[in-house]
């Protein structure tokens, strides 16, 4: 079959490019292309040479959902079903993001002072961290009150003599020439010492600028640089990261942040354990006094009425009433526990204190659990709140409102227990006919024994909780 070549259309002719003509047209400008290539490669080389390396330092924190919750005494609260499963990861993220914790890191690592050494024009300046040949010494209290940045330009000659100029902004506060280290610099802010470190060497001139910042300012800057994120919605992990031009400093910052976080948690646990122990000891003293008094009353009553053993004397007559007696002891014990909790909550001194006590009442337990949860959040937020914090004020309003709900729940529970007591006592009266042959003295003696049982139950319960609180791990 014959093939025929069709001529290109006008549109196809416009799309055809004559590369040969294009090359011939711009060939005479070859030197411009070469210079551009050399310039671009030179700029790329200089950027890679002078640009500081930036490191992204990361760490992962696993928030343990332990039995201690927010403190050593929380094991008592949790065993009484008054608290949840410990601190939530979201609450711990707030702590890690707090400016207060970052300011403590600044103090611990002395990040409130930086040392920048000028290098040759073809080298980037060096940001010293624990490697500066000189250091500026000042009272630590000054960094809490410093309102502006103080700079000390320190020029060292080959022999190690120092020329120092202290400035605040553009104002020169002090100046020394050819001083031998260590030396002192007197300024309106106080006397500063400049001394050599283990990294100090002689033989060549060096130019170092030391900058002194307030702890608050450096804490704010560090707080903005540290990133705190949830590792995974289904895990208890928190990702911490920071970008740094000095890898060692970045690692130290995150390690110190975690160390201070753990120390803070330990202090909270210890404080909660002390408060819980104090609460239990006070109640034990009260119950012990009542228990001792009830034993003395029983002994005196038996002696006065010549009763040897009420249990043997009326064993058959009180068999039916033993069940109601046990129920009355249980209900009366719970009513007194509710009364103790009510007194504790009603005391203004305990406004922001956990309610460390068990109550056998769904209504009271629910309100107490919600109240303690708000207090736990307030404790976390109070550590990171600065000044007039709106979130803290709103949380205080919620706690004040919840305080009334707690009292209402406790009062409702007390009324419920009293209704049950009236009912069970009515049942006890119904069986009183079986005790018609029991002398009045015997029945009165049993009432004394019943009261002693209530006191003994309370006392045993508190002793158990004190032992749990003392043996609860705090580390």
Secondary structure, 3 states (H helix, E strand, C coil): CCCCCCCCCHHHHHHCCCHHHHHHHHHHHHHHHHHHHHHHHHHHHHHHHHCCCCEEEEEEEECCCCCCCCCCCHHHHHHCCCCCCCCCHHHHHHHHCCHHHHHHHHHHHCCCEEEEEECCCCCCCEEECCCCCEEEECCCCHHHHCCCCEEEEEEECCCCCEEEEEEECCEEEEEEEEECCCEEEEECCEEEEEEECCCCCCCCCEEEEEEECCHHHHHHHHHHHCEEEECCCCCCEEEEEEEECCHHHHHHHHHHHHHHHHHHHHHHHHHHHHHHHHHHHHHHHHHHHHHHHHHHHHHHHHHHHCCCCHHHHCCCCCCCHHHHHHHHHHHHHHHHHHHHHHHHHHCHHHCCCCCCCCCCCHHHHHHHHHHHHHHHHHHHHHHHCCCCCHHHHHHHHHHHHHHHHHHHHHHHHHHHHHHHHHHHHHHHHHCHHHHCCCCHHHHHHHHHHHHHHHHHHHHHHHHHHHHHHHHCCCC
